[in-house]
């Protein structure tokens, strides 16, 4: 079963780049990743609707799973294609 995970980021955020790099390293075929830049109007609106106040942020099924810091172990669990 595929998982849809949303990744909220800013181009100027070093932790966002670190999180994205880790995601790309471990992402399996069972994950669909949708990326939203908070620098875009749509990204800002969606982040605001979800209550995201800092990036990087990961959301699955409307639940914020990671916000404001990089949790590499969580990224591995979510994105691994086991």
Number of C-alpha atoms within 10 A of each C-alpha: 6 10 14 14 20 20 23 26 28 18 11 9 11 12 17 21 16 14 22 17 11 18 19 12 13 15 19 16 13 14 16 14 16 12 14 19 18 21 13 10 11 12 18 18 13 15 21 12 10 13 11 21 12 15 23 26 22 26 19 14 10 11 12 14 16 20 18 15 14 20 14 13 9 13 21 16 12 19 22 16 13 8
